[in-house]
Amino acid sequence: MRRAPHACFFAAQSLAVGDGVEQDVTKALGLFAGLCRGGSGIACSRAGDLAPAQRADYLRRGCALGDRDACRRPCLLAQP
């Protein structure tokens, strides 16, 4: 069965902040990362918010996938 991207995105957001469910940042990151691999720019940005060590990589991918907010993040603007 194929997952619905919007449902996965909203589930990841809920898990990330504990909205209506117990907060689980690890599961949220897994969902956002999977959506990022599937081509969701905003999910890449959210994954970057949850994974500081990989933030720049996620934001670069998010920007390449058309997430304008990712393109404006300071850690990308400072890079060559």
mmCIF file of the N, C-alpha and C atoms, coordinates in Angstrom:
data_MODEL
# 
_entry.id   MODEL 
# 
loop_
_atom_site.group_PDB 
_atom_site.id 
_atom_site.type_symbol 
_atom_site.label_atom_id 
_atom_site.label_alt_id 
_atom_site.label_comp_id 
_atom_site.label_asym_id 
_atom_site.label_entity_id 
_atom_site.label_seq_id 
_atom_site.pdbx_PDB_ins_code 
_atom_site.Cartn_x 
_atom_site.Cartn_y 
_atom_site.Cartn_z 
_atom_site.occupancy 
_atom_site.B_iso_or_equiv 
_atom_site.pdbx_formal_charge 
_atom_site.auth_seq_id 
_atom_site.auth_comp_id 
_atom_site.auth_asym_id 
_atom_site.auth_atom_id 
_atom_site.pdbx_PDB_model_num 
ATOM 1   N N  . MET A 1 1  ? 0.847  -1.188 0.000  1.00 0.00 ? 1  MET A N  1 
ATOM 2   C CA . MET A 1 1  ? 0.000  0.000  0.000  1.00 0.00 ? 1  MET A CA 1 
ATOM 3   C C  . MET A 1 1  ? 0.887  1.244  0.000  1.00 0.00 ? 1  MET A C  1 
ATOM 4   N N  . ARG A 1 2  ? 0.544  2.196  -0.823 1.00 0.00 ? 2  ARG A N  1 
ATOM 5   C CA . ARG A 1 2  ? 1.306  3.432  -0.945 1.00 0.00 ? 2  ARG A CA 1 
ATOM 6   C C  . ARG A 1 2  ? 0.832  4.456  0.083  1.00 0.00 ? 2  ARG A C  1 
ATOM 7   N N  . ARG A 1 3  ? 1.775  5.129  0.706  1.00 0.00 ? 3  ARG A N  1 
ATOM 8   C CA . ARG A 1 3  ? 1.417  6.153  1.697  1.00 0.00 ? 3  ARG A CA 1 
ATOM 9   C C  . ARG A 1 3  ? 1.007  7.442  1.017  1.00 0.00 ? 3  ARG A C  1 
ATOM 10  N N  . ALA A 1 4  ? 0.074  8.133  1.615  1.00 0.00 ? 4  ALA A N  1 
ATOM 11  C CA . ALA A 1 4  ? -0.349 9.441  1.111  1.00 0.00 ? 4  ALA A CA 1 
ATOM 12  C C  . ALA A 1 4  ? 0.622  10.492 1.624  1.00 0.00 ? 4  ALA A C  1 
ATOM 13  N N  . PRO A 1 5  ? 1.304  11.212 0.725  1.00 0.00 ? 5  PRO A N  1 
ATOM 14  C CA . PRO A 1 5  ? 2.312  12.188 1.159  1.00 0.00 ? 5  PRO A CA 1 
ATOM 15  C C  . PRO A 1 5  ? 1.788  13.234 2.135  1.00 0.00 ? 5  PRO A C  1 
ATOM 16  N N  . HIS A 1 6  ? 0.597  13.752 1.892  1.00 0.00 ? 6  HIS A N  1 
ATOM 17  C CA . HIS A 1 6  ? 0.073  14.779 2.794  1.00 0.00 ? 6  HIS A CA 1 
ATOM 18  C C  . HIS A 1 6  ? -0.166 14.212 4.185  1.00 0.00 ? 6  HIS A C  1 
ATOM 19  N N  . ALA A 1 7  ? -0.703 13.010 4.245  1.00 0.00 ? 7  ALA A N  1 
ATOM 20  C CA . ALA A 1 7  ? -0.961 12.383 5.543  1.00 0.00 ? 7  ALA A CA 1 
ATOM 21  C C  . ALA A 1 7  ? 0.347  12.137 6.281  1.00 0.00 ? 7  ALA A C  1 
ATOM 22  N N  . CYS A 1 8  ? 1.362  11.681 5.565  1.00 0.00 ? 8  CYS A N  1 
ATOM 23  C CA . CYS A 1 8  ? 2.670  11.450 6.188  1.00 0.00 ? 8  CYS A CA 1 
ATOM 24  C C  . CYS A 1 8  ? 3.277  12.761 6.685  1.00 0.00 ? 8  CYS A C  1 
ATOM 25  N N  . PHE A 1 9  ? 3.132  13.810 5.889  1.00 0.00 ? 9  PHE A N  1 
ATOM 26  C CA . PHE A 1 9  ? 3.682  15.100 6.278  1.00 0.00 ? 9  PHE A CA 1 
ATOM 27  C C  . PHE A 1 9  ? 3.027  15.605 7.562  1.00 0.00 ? 9  PHE A C  1 
ATOM 28  N N  . PHE A 1 10 ? 1.706  15.533 7.619  1.00 0.00 ? 10 PHE A N  1 
ATOM 29  C CA . PHE A 1 10 ? 1.006  16.015 8.817  1.00 0.00 ? 10 PHE A CA 1 
ATOM 30  C C  . PHE A 1 10 ? 1.278  15.128 10.022 1.00 0.00 ? 10 PHE A C  1 
ATOM 31  N N  . ALA A 1 11 ? 1.442  13.816 9.795  1.00 0.00 ? 11 ALA A N  1 
ATOM 32  C CA . ALA A 1 11 ? 1.807  12.926 10.893 1.00 0.00 ? 11 ALA A CA 1 
ATOM 33  C C  . ALA A 1 11 ? 3.192  13.294 11.418 1.00 0.00 ? 11 ALA A C  1 
ATOM 34  N N  . ALA A 1 12 ? 4.123  13.571 10.504 1.00 0.00 ? 12 ALA A N  1 
ATOM 35  C CA . ALA A 1 12 ? 5.476  13.952 10.911 1.00 0.00 ? 12 ALA A CA 1 
ATOM 36  C C  . ALA A 1 12 ? 5.466  15.259 11.700 1.00 0.00 ? 12 ALA A C  1 
ATOM 37  N N  . GLN A 1 13 ? 4.674  16.227 11.239 1.00 0.00 ? 13 GLN A N  1 
ATOM 38  C CA . GLN A 1 13 ? 4.583  17.497 11.972 1.00 0.00 ? 13 GLN A CA 1 
ATOM 39  C C  . GLN A 1 13 ? 4.036  17.272 13.377 1.00 0.00 ? 13 GLN A C  1 
ATOM 40  N N  . SER A 1 14 ? 3.004  16.460 13.488 1.00 0.00 ? 14 SER A N  1 
ATOM 41  C CA . SER A 1 14 ? 2.418  16.179 14.804 1.00 0.00 ? 14 SER A CA 1 
ATOM 42  C C  . SER A 1 14 ? 3.427  15.502 15.717 1.00 0.00 ? 14 SER A C  1 
ATOM 43  N N  . LEU A 1 15 ? 4.164  14.536 15.177 1.00 0.00 ? 15 LEU A N  1 
ATOM 44  C CA . LEU A 1 15 ? 5.174  13.842 15.974 1.00 0.00 ? 15 LEU A CA 1 
ATOM 45  C C  . LEU A 1 15 ? 6.301  14.785 16.394 1.00 0.00 ? 15 LEU A C  1 
ATOM 46  N N  . ALA A 1 16 ? 6.678  15.688 15.517 1.00 0.00 ? 16 ALA A N  1 
ATOM 47  C CA . ALA A 1 16 ? 7.790  16.597 15.800 1.00 0.00 ? 16 ALA A CA 1 
ATOM 48  C C  . ALA A 1 16 ? 7.505  17.502 16.993 1.00 0.00 ? 16 ALA A C  1 
ATOM 49  N N  . VAL A 1 17 ? 6.241  17.918 17.128 1.00 0.00 ? 17 VAL A N  1 
ATOM 50  C CA . VAL A 1 17 ? 5.910  18.859 18.196 1.00 0.00 ? 17 VAL A CA 1 
ATOM 51  C C  . VAL A 1 17 ? 5.035  18.272 19.294 1.00 0.00 ? 17 VAL A C  1 
ATOM 52  N N  . GLY A 1 18 ? 4.600  17.029 19.112 1.00 0.00 ? 18 GLY A N  1 
ATOM 53  C CA . GLY A 1 18 ? 3.736  16.419 20.120 1.00 0.00 ? 18 GLY A CA 1 
ATOM 54  C C  . GLY A 1 18 ? 2.324  16.951 20.084 1.00 0.00 ? 18 GLY A C  1 
ATOM 55  N N  . ASP A 1 19 ? 1.820  17.247 18.903 1.00 0.00 ? 19 ASP A N  1 
ATOM 56  C CA . ASP A 1 19 ? 0.463  17.784 18.745 1.00 0.00 ? 19 ASP A CA 1 
ATOM 57  C C  . ASP A 1 19 ? -0.544 16.641 18.593 1.00 0.00 ? 19 ASP A C  1 
ATOM 58  N N  . GLY A 1 20 ? -1.211 16.308 19.693 1.00 0.00 ? 20 GLY A N  1 
ATOM 59  C CA . GLY A 1 20 ? -2.203 15.239 19.670 1.00 0.00 ? 20 GLY A CA 1 
ATOM 60  C C  . GLY A 1 20 ? -1.634 13.850 19.827 1.00 0.00 ? 20 GLY A C  1 
ATOM 61  N N  . VAL A 1 21 ? -0.327 13.749 19.796 1.00 0.00 ? 21 VAL A N  1 
ATOM 62  C CA . VAL A 1 21 ? 0.373  12.473 19.981 1.00 0.00 ? 21 VAL A CA 1 
ATOM 63  C C  . VAL A 1 21 ? 1.605  12.728 20.843 1.00 0.00 ? 21 VAL A C  1 
ATOM 64  N N  . GLU A 1 22 ? 2.172  11.661 21.351 1.00 0.00 ? 22 GLU A N  1 
ATOM 65  C CA . GLU A 1 22 ? 3.411  11.823 22.116 1.00 0.00 ? 22 GLU A CA 1 
ATOM 66  C C  . GLU A 1 22 ? 4.521  12.256 21.165 1.00 0.00 ? 22 GLU A C  1 
ATOM 67  N N  . GLN A 1 23 ? 5.283  13.252 21.568 1.00 0.00 ? 23 GLN A N  1 
ATOM 68  C CA . GLN A 1 23 ? 6.365  13.753 20.730 1.00 0.00 ? 23 GLN A CA 1 
ATOM 69  C C  . GLN A 1 23 ? 7.392  12.657 20.480 1.00 0.00 ? 23 GLN A C  1 
ATOM 70  N N  . ASP A 1 24 ? 7.786  12.494 19.222 1.00 0.00 ? 24 ASP A N  1 
ATOM 71  C CA . ASP A 1 24 ? 8.806  11.514 18.841 1.00 0.00 ? 24 ASP A CA 1 
ATOM 72  C C  . ASP A 1 24 ? 9.574  12.097 17.655 1.00 0.00 ? 24 ASP A C  1 
ATOM 73  N N  . VAL A 1 25 ? 10.628 12.810 17.969 1.00 0.00 ? 25 VAL A N  1 
ATOM 74  C CA . VAL A 1 25 ? 11.415 13.506 16.950 1.00 0.00 ? 25 VAL A CA 1 
ATOM 75  C C  . VAL A 1 25 ? 12.095 12.516 16.003 1.00 0.00 ? 25 VAL A C  1 
ATOM 76  N N  . THR A 1 26 ? 12.503 11.372 16.509 1.00 0.00 ? 26 THR A N  1 
ATOM 77  C CA . THR A 1 26 ? 13.162 10.370 15.659 1.00 0.00 ? 26 THR A CA 1 
ATOM 78  C C  . THR A 1 26 ? 12.213 9.864  14.579 1.00 0.00 ? 26 THR A C  1 
ATOM 79  N N  . LYS A 1 27 ? 10.987 9.545  14.954 1.00 0.00 ? 27 LYS A N  1 
ATOM 80  C CA . LYS A 1 27 ? 9.998  9.091  13.969 1.00 0.00 ? 27 LYS A CA 1 
ATOM 81  C C  . LYS A 1 27 ? 9.647  10.220 13.008 1.00 0.00 ? 27 LYS A C  1 
ATOM 82  N N  . ALA A 1 28 ? 9.520  11.420 13.537 1.00 0.00 ? 28 ALA A N  1 
ATOM 83  C CA . ALA A 1 28 ? 9.205  12.571 12.678 1.00 0.00 ? 28 ALA A CA 1 
ATOM 84  C C  . ALA A 1 28 ? 10.299 12.764 11.635 1.00 0.00 ? 28 ALA A C  1 
ATOM 85  N N  . LEU A 1 29 ? 11.547 12.697 12.064 1.00 0.00 ? 29 LEU A N  1 
ATOM 86  C CA . LEU A 1 29 ? 12.665 12.851 11.134 1.00 0.00 ? 29 LEU A CA 1 
ATOM 87  C C  . LEU A 1 29 ? 12.625 11.760 10.071 1.00 0.00 ? 29 LEU A C  1 
ATOM 88  N N  . GLY A 1 30 ? 12.329 10.544 10.472 1.00 0.00 ? 30 GLY A N  1 
ATOM 89  C CA . GLY A 1 30 ? 12.245 9.445  9.504  1.00 0.00 ? 30 GLY A CA 1 
ATOM 90  C C  . GLY A 1 30 ? 11.190 9.703  8.441  1.00 0.00 ? 30 GLY A C  1 
ATOM 91  N N  . LEU A 1 31 ? 10.032 10.205 8.866  1.00 0.00 ? 31 LEU A N  1 
ATOM 92  C CA . LEU A 1 31 ? 8.971  10.516 7.906  1.00 0.00 ? 31 LEU A CA 1 
ATOM 93  C C  . LEU A 1 31 ? 9.362  11.674 6.995  1.00 0.00 ? 31 LEU A C  1 
ATOM 94  N N  . PHE A 1 32 ? 9.878  12.756 7.583  1.00 0.00 ? 32 PHE A N  1 
ATOM 95  C CA . PHE A 1 32 ? 10.298 13.902 6.773  1.00 0.00 ? 32 PHE A CA 1 
ATOM 96  C C  . PHE A 1 32 ? 11.406 13.505 5.788  1.00 0.00 ? 32 PHE A C  1 
ATOM 97  N N  . ALA A 1 33 ? 12.369 12.709 6.247  1.00 0.00 ? 33 ALA A N  1 
ATOM 98  C CA . ALA A 1 33 ? 13.472 12.286 5.377  1.00 0.00 ? 33 ALA A CA 1 
ATOM 99  C C  . ALA A 1 33 ? 12.952 11.449 4.211  1.00 0.00 ? 33 ALA A C  1 
ATOM 100 N N  . GLY A 1 34 ? 12.003 10.565 4.483  1.00 0.00 ? 34 GLY A N  1 
ATOM 101 C CA . GLY A 1 34 ? 11.423 9.753  3.414  1.00 0.00 ? 34 GLY A CA 1 
ATOM 102 C C  . GLY A 1 34 ? 10.683 10.609 2.396  1.00 0.00 ? 34 GLY A C  1 
ATOM 103 N N  . LEU A 1 35 ? 9.933  11.574 2.885  1.00 0.00 ? 35 LEU A N  1 
ATOM 104 C CA . LEU A 1 35 ? 9.230  12.484 1.988  1.00 0.00 ? 35 LEU A CA 1 
ATOM 105 C C  . LEU A 1 35 ? 10.213 13.338 1.188  1.00 0.00 ? 35 LEU A C  1 
ATOM 106 N N  . CYS A 1 36 ? 11.303 13.714 1.823  1.00 0.00 ? 36 CYS A N  1 
ATOM 107 C CA . CYS A 1 36 ? 12.356 14.475 1.139  1.00 0.00 ? 36 CYS A CA 1 
ATOM 108 C C  . CYS A 1 36 ? 12.941 13.642 -0.005 1.00 0.00 ? 36 CYS A C  1 
ATOM 109 N N  . ARG A 1 37 ? 13.245 12.382 0.281  1.00 0.00 ? 37 ARG A N  1 
ATOM 110 C CA . ARG A 1 37 ? 13.758 11.496 -0.775 1.00 0.00 ? 37 ARG A CA 1 
ATOM 111 C C  . ARG A 1 37 ? 12.744 11.344 -1.901 1.00 0.00 ? 37 ARG A C  1 
ATOM 112 N N  . GLY A 1 38 ? 11.469 11.461 -1.558 1.00 0.00 ? 38 GLY A N  1 
ATOM 113 C CA . GLY A 1 38 ? 10.415 11.345 -2.553 1.00 0.00 ? 38 GLY A CA 1 
ATOM 114 C C  . GLY A 1 38 ? 10.156 12.624 -3.333 1.00 0.00 ? 38 GLY A C  1 
ATOM 115 N N  . GLY A 1 39 ? 10.848 13.709 -2.985 1.00 0.00 ? 39 GLY A N  1 
ATOM 116 C CA . GLY A 1 39 ? 10.746 14.927 -3.769 1.00 0.00 ? 39 GLY A CA 1 
ATOM 117 C C  . GLY A 1 39 ? 9.999  16.085 -3.134 1.00 0.00 ? 39 GLY A C  1 
ATOM 118 N N  . SER A 1 40 ? 9.736  16.024 -1.832 1.00 0.00 ? 40 SER A N  1 
ATOM 119 C CA . SER A 1 40 ? 9.043  17.126 -1.152 1.00 0.00 ? 40 SER A CA 1 
ATOM 120 C C  . SER A 1 40 ? 10.053 18.103 -0.564 1.00 0.00 ? 40 SER A C  1 
ATOM 121 N N  . GLY A 1 41 ? 10.126 19.285 -1.155 1.00 0.00 ? 41 GLY A N  1 
ATOM 122 C CA . GLY A 1 41 ? 11.074 20.294 -0.688 1.00 0.00 ? 41 GLY A CA 1 
ATOM 123 C C  . GLY A 1 41 ? 10.814 20.744 0.733  1.00 0.00 ? 41 GLY A C  1 
ATOM 124 N N  . ILE A 1 42 ? 9.557  20.956 1.077  1.00 0.00 ? 42 ILE A N  1 
ATOM 125 C CA . ILE A 1 42 ? 9.247  21.419 2.430  1.00 0.00 ? 42 ILE A CA 1 
ATOM 126 C C  . ILE A 1 42 ? 9.582  20.340 3.462  1.00 0.00 ? 42 ILE A C  1 
ATOM 127 N N  . ALA A 1 43 ? 9.429  19.077 3.092  1.00 0.00 ? 43 ALA A N  1 
ATOM 128 C CA . ALA A 1 43 ? 9.806  17.996 4.011  1.00 0.00 ? 43 ALA A CA 1 
ATOM 129 C C  . ALA A 1 43 ? 11.314 17.991 4.231  1.00 0.00 ? 43 ALA A C  1 
ATOM 130 N N  . CYS A 1 44 ? 12.065 18.311 3.200  1.00 0.00 ? 44 CYS A N  1 
ATOM 131 C CA . CYS A 1 44 ? 13.527 18.408 3.357  1.00 0.00 ? 44 CYS A CA 1 
ATOM 132 C C  . CYS A 1 44 ? 13.868 19.498 4.369  1.00 0.00 ? 44 CYS A C  1 
ATOM 133 N N  . SER A 1 45 ? 13.182 20.623 4.272  1.00 0.00 ? 45 SER A N  1 
ATOM 134 C CA . SER A 1 45 ? 13.418 21.728 5.211  1.00 0.00 ? 45 SER A CA 1 
ATOM 135 C C  . SER A 1 45 ? 13.098 21.311 6.637  1.00 0.00 ? 45 SER A C  1 
ATOM 136 N N  . ARG A 1 46 ? 11.983 20.624 6.813  1.00 0.00 ? 46 ARG A N  1 
ATOM 137 C CA . ARG A 1 46 ? 11.595 20.167 8.148  1.00 0.00 ? 46 ARG A CA 1 
ATOM 138 C C  . ARG A 1 46 ? 12.595 19.144 8.681  1.00 0.00 ? 46 ARG A C  1 
ATOM 139 N N  . ALA A 1 47 ? 13.088 18.263 7.810  1.00 0.00 ? 47 ALA A N  1 
ATOM 140 C CA . ALA A 1 47 ? 14.108 17.295 8.230  1.00 0.00 ? 47 ALA A CA 1 
ATOM 141 C C  . ALA A 1 47 ? 15.358 18.039 8.691  1.00 0.00 ? 47 ALA A C  1 
ATOM 142 N N  . GLY A 1 48 ? 15.723 19.094 7.981  1.00 0.00 ? 48 GLY A N  1 
ATOM 143 C CA . GLY A 1 48 ? 16.875 19.897 8.366  1.00 0.00 ? 48 GLY A CA 1 
ATOM 144 C C  . GLY A 1 48 ? 16.706 20.547 9.726  1.00 0.00 ? 48 GLY A C  1 
ATOM 145 N N  . ASP A 1 49 ? 15.463 20.914 10.048 1.00 0.00 ? 49 ASP A N  1 
ATOM 146 C CA . ASP A 1 49 ? 15.200 21.500 11.362 1.00 0.00 ? 49 ASP A CA 1 
ATOM 147 C C  . ASP A 1 49 ? 15.417 20.492 12.483 1.00 0.00 ? 49 ASP A C  1 
ATOM 148 N N  . LEU A 1 50 ? 15.214 19.214 12.179 1.00 0.00 ? 50 LEU A N  1 
ATOM 149 C CA . LEU A 1 50 ? 15.318 18.170 13.203 1.00 0.00 ? 50 LEU A CA 1 
ATOM 150 C C  . LEU A 1 50 ? 16.674 17.479 13.229 1.00 0.00 ? 50 LEU A C  1 
ATOM 151 N N  . ALA A 1 51 ? 17.500 17.721 12.225 1.00 0.00 ? 51 ALA A N  1 
ATOM 152 C CA . ALA A 1 51 ? 18.806 17.054 12.137 1.00 0.00 ? 51 ALA A CA 1 
ATOM 153 C C  . ALA A 1 51 ? 19.902 18.093 11.928 1.00 0.00 ? 51 ALA A C  1 
ATOM 154 N N  . PRO A 1 52 ? 20.329 18.765 12.998 1.00 0.00 ? 52 PRO A N  1 
ATOM 155 C CA . PRO A 1 52 ? 21.314 19.843 12.854 1.00 0.00 ? 52 PRO A CA 1 
ATOM 156 C C  . PRO A 1 52 ? 22.591 19.448 12.110 1.00 0.00 ? 52 PRO A C  1 
ATOM 157 N N  . ALA A 1 53 ? 23.064 18.222 12.297 1.00 0.00 ? 53 ALA A N  1 
ATOM 158 C CA . ALA A 1 53 ? 24.302 17.804 11.645 1.00 0.00 ? 53 ALA A CA 1 
ATOM 159 C C  . ALA A 1 53 ? 24.146 17.714 10.124 1.00 0.00 ? 53 ALA A C  1 
ATOM 160 N N  . GLN A 1 54 ? 22.932 17.488 9.654  1.00 0.00 ? 54 GLN A N  1 
ATOM 161 C CA . GLN A 1 54 ? 22.686 17.356 8.211  1.00 0.00 ? 54 GLN A CA 1 
ATOM 162 C C  . GLN A 1 54 ? 21.848 18.507 7.665  1.00 0.00 ? 54 GLN A C  1 
ATOM 163 N N  . ARG A 1 55 ? 21.677 19.534 8.475  1.00 0.00 ? 55 ARG A N  1 
ATOM 164 C CA . ARG A 1 55 ? 20.792 20.641 8.107  1.00 0.00 ? 55 ARG A CA 1 
ATOM 165 C C  . ARG A 1 55 ? 21.116 21.223 6.735  1.00 0.00 ? 55 ARG A C  1 
ATOM 166 N N  . ALA A 1 56 ? 22.365 21.557 6.477  1.00 0.00 ? 56 ALA A N  1 
ATOM 167 C CA . ALA A 1 56 ? 22.721 22.187 5.204  1.00 0.00 ? 56 ALA A CA 1 
ATOM 168 C C  . ALA A 1 56 ? 22.392 21.275 4.026  1.00 0.00 ? 56 ALA A C  1 
ATOM 169 N N  . ASP A 1 57 ? 22.649 19.982 4.156  1.00 0.00 ? 57 ASP A N  1 
ATOM 170 C CA . ASP A 1 57 ? 22.338 19.044 3.064  1.00 0.00 ? 57 ASP A CA 1 
ATOM 171 C C  . ASP A 1 57 ? 20.836 18.992 2.796  1.00 0.00 ? 57 ASP A C  1 
ATOM 172 N N  . TYR A 1 58 ? 20.055 18.883 3.859  1.00 0.00 ? 58 TYR A N  1 
ATOM 173 C CA . TYR A 1 58 ? 18.602 18.851 3.685  1.00 0.00 ? 58 TYR A CA 1 
ATOM 174 C C  . TYR A 1 58 ? 18.091 20.158 3.079  1.00 0.00 ? 58 TYR A C  1 
ATOM 175 N N  . LEU A 1 59 ? 18.631 21.277 3.540  1.00 0.00 ? 59 LEU A N  1 
ATOM 176 C CA . LEU A 1 59 ? 18.172 22.562 3.020  1.00 0.00 ? 59 LEU A CA 1 
ATOM 177 C C  . LEU A 1 59 ? 18.567 22.760 1.562  1.00 0.00 ? 59 LEU A C  1 
ATOM 178 N N  . ARG A 1 60 ? 19.748 22.301 1.186  1.00 0.00 ? 60 ARG A N  1 
ATOM 179 C CA . ARG A 1 60 ? 20.157 22.374 -0.222 1.00 0.00 ? 60 ARG A CA 1 
ATOM 180 C C  . ARG A 1 60 ? 19.185 21.584 -1.095 1.00 0.00 ? 60 ARG A C  1 
ATOM 181 N N  . ARG A 1 61 ? 18.836 20.392 -0.624 1.00 0.00 ? 61 ARG A N  1 
ATOM 182 C CA . ARG A 1 61 ? 17.891 19.562 -1.388 1.00 0.00 ? 61 ARG A CA 1 
ATOM 183 C C  . ARG A 1 61 ? 16.515 20.237 -1.420 1.00 0.00 ? 61 ARG A C  1 
ATOM 184 N N  . GLY A 1 62 ? 16.084 20.763 -0.290 1.00 0.00 ? 62 GLY A N  1 
ATOM 185 C CA . GLY A 1 62 ? 14.799 21.452 -0.251 1.00 0.00 ? 62 GLY A CA 1 
ATOM 186 C C  . GLY A 1 62 ? 14.760 22.623 -1.211 1.00 0.00 ? 62 GLY A C  1 
ATOM 187 N N  . CYS A 1 63 ? 15.830 23.372 -1.255 1.00 0.00 ? 63 CYS A N  1 
ATOM 188 C CA . CYS A 1 63 ? 15.925 24.513 -2.158 1.00 0.00 ? 63 CYS A CA 1 
ATOM 189 C C  . CYS A 1 63 ? 15.874 24.026 -3.610 1.00 0.00 ? 63 CYS A C  1 
ATOM 190 N N  . ALA A 1 64 ? 16.630 22.983 -3.918 1.00 0.00 ? 64 ALA A N  1 
ATOM 191 C CA . ALA A 1 64 ? 16.641 22.432 -5.275 1.00 0.00 ? 64 ALA A CA 1 
ATOM 192 C C  . ALA A 1 64 ? 15.262 21.919 -5.680 1.00 0.00 ? 64 ALA A C  1 
ATOM 193 N N  . LEU A 1 65 ? 14.474 21.497 -4.693 1.00 0.00 ? 65 LEU A N  1 
ATOM 194 C CA . LEU A 1 65 ? 13.131 20.988 -4.976 1.00 0.00 ? 65 LEU A CA 1 
ATOM 195 C C  . LEU A 1 65 ? 12.075 22.091 -4.962 1.00 0.00 ? 65 LEU A C  1 
ATOM 196 N N  . GLY A 1 66 ? 12.513 23.329 -4.794 1.00 0.00 ? 66 GLY A N  1 
ATOM 197 C CA . GLY A 1 66 ? 11.598 24.456 -4.930 1.00 0.00 ? 66 GLY A CA 1 
ATOM 198 C C  . GLY A 1 66 ? 11.052 25.054 -3.649 1.00 0.00 ? 66 GLY A C  1 
ATOM 199 N N  . ASP A 1 67 ? 11.571 24.651 -2.487 1.00 0.00 ? 67 ASP A N  1 
ATOM 200 C CA . ASP A 1 67 ? 11.105 25.264 -1.237 1.00 0.00 ? 67 ASP A CA 1 
ATOM 201 C C  . ASP A 1 67 ? 11.849 26.579 -1.043 1.00 0.00 ? 67 ASP A C  1 
ATOM 202 N N  . ARG A 1 68 ? 11.170 27.690 -1.322 1.00 0.00 ? 68 ARG A N  1 
ATOM 203 C CA . ARG A 1 68 ? 11.813 29.012 -1.255 1.00 0.00 ? 68 ARG A CA 1 
ATOM 204 C C  . ARG A 1 68 ? 12.339 29.342 0.133  1.00 0.00 ? 68 ARG A C  1 
ATOM 205 N N  . ASP A 1 69 ? 11.643 28.893 1.164  1.00 0.00 ? 69 ASP A N  1 
ATOM 206 C CA . ASP A 1 69 ? 12.125 29.160 2.522  1.00 0.00 ? 69 ASP A CA 1 
ATOM 207 C C  . ASP A 1 69 ? 13.471 28.492 2.765  1.00 0.00 ? 69 ASP A C  1 
ATOM 208 N N  . ALA A 1 70 ? 13.656 27.297 2.238  1.00 0.00 ? 70 ALA A N  1 
ATOM 209 C CA . ALA A 1 70 ? 14.940 26.607 2.395  1.00 0.00 ? 70 ALA A CA 1 
ATOM 210 C C  . ALA A 1 70 ? 16.055 27.402 1.727  1.00 0.00 ? 70 ALA A C  1 
ATOM 211 N N  . CYS A 1 71 ? 15.751 27.998 0.594  1.00 0.00 ? 71 CYS A N  1 
ATOM 212 C CA . CYS A 1 71 ? 16.760 28.766 -0.142 1.00 0.00 ? 71 CYS A CA 1 
ATOM 213 C C  . CYS A 1 71 ? 17.204 30.017 0.610  1.00 0.00 ? 71 CYS A C  1 
ATOM 214 N N  . ARG A 1 72 ? 16.371 30.493 1.528  1.00 0.00 ? 72 ARG A N  1 
ATOM 215 C CA . ARG A 1 72 ? 16.667 31.732 2.267  1.00 0.00 ? 72 ARG A CA 1 
ATOM 216 C C  . ARG A 1 72 ? 17.320 31.487 3.621  1.00 0.00 ? 72 ARG A C  1 
ATOM 217 N N  . ARG A 1 73 ? 17.526 30.239 3.990  1.00 0.00 ? 73 ARG A N  1 
ATOM 218 C CA . ARG A 1 73 ? 18.080 29.958 5.316  1.00 0.00 ? 73 ARG A CA 1 
ATOM 219 C C  . ARG A 1 73 ? 19.509 30.446 5.406  1.00 0.00 ? 73 ARG A C  1 
ATOM 220 N N  . PRO A 1 74 ? 19.883 31.047 6.528  1.00 0.00 ? 74 PRO A N  1 
ATOM 221 C CA . PRO A 1 74 ? 21.238 31.613 6.698  1.00 0.00 ? 74 PRO A CA 1 
ATOM 222 C C  . PRO A 1 74 ? 22.358 30.612 6.453  1.00 0.00 ? 74 PRO A C  1 
ATOM 223 N N  . CYS A 1 75 ? 22.180 29.369 6.841  1.00 0.00 ? 75 CYS A N  1 
ATOM 224 C CA . CYS A 1 75 ? 23.291 28.423 6.658  1.00 0.00 ? 75 CYS A CA 1 
ATOM 225 C C  . CYS A 1 75 ? 23.553 28.160 5.179  1.00 0.00 ? 75 CYS A C  1 
ATOM 226 N N  . LEU A 1 76 ? 22.578 28.373 4.313  1.00 0.00 ? 76 LEU A N  1 
ATOM 227 C CA . LEU A 1 76 ? 22.817 28.227 2.872  1.00 0.00 ? 76 LEU A CA 1 
ATOM 228 C C  . LEU A 1 76 ? 23.354 29.502 2.273  1.00 0.00 ? 76 LEU A C  1 
ATOM 229 N N  . LEU A 1 77 ? 22.882 30.632 2.744  1.00 0.00 ? 77 LEU A N  1 
ATOM 230 C CA . LEU A 1 77 ? 23.321 31.904 2.200  1.00 0.00 ? 77 LEU A CA 1 
ATOM 231 C C  . LEU A 1 77 ? 24.796 32.145 2.450  1.00 0.00 ? 77 LEU A C  1 
ATOM 232 N N  . ALA A 1 78 ? 25.327 31.605 3.543  1.00 0.00 ? 78 ALA A N  1 
ATOM 233 C CA . ALA A 1 78 ? 26.725 31.818 3.906  1.00 0.00 ? 78 ALA A CA 1 
ATOM 234 C C  . ALA A 1 78 ? 27.666 30.898 3.133  1.00 0.00 ? 78 ALA A C  1 
ATOM 235 N N  . GLN A 1 79 ? 27.122 29.893 2.432  1.00 0.00 ? 79 GLN A N  1 
ATOM 236 C CA . GLN A 1 79 ? 27.977 28.930 1.747  1.00 0.00 ? 79 GLN A CA 1 
ATOM 237 C C  . GLN A 1 79 ? 28.233 29.377 0.318  1.00 0.00 ? 79 GLN A C  1 
ATOM 238 N N  . PRO A 1 80 ? 29.413 28.985 -0.207 1.00 0.00 ? 80 PRO A N  1 
ATOM 239 C CA . PRO A 1 80 ? 29.757 29.368 -1.584 1.00 0.00 ? 80 PRO A CA 1 
ATOM 240 C C  . PRO A 1 80 ? 28.882 28.666 -2.603 1.00 0.00 ? 80 PRO A C  1 
# 
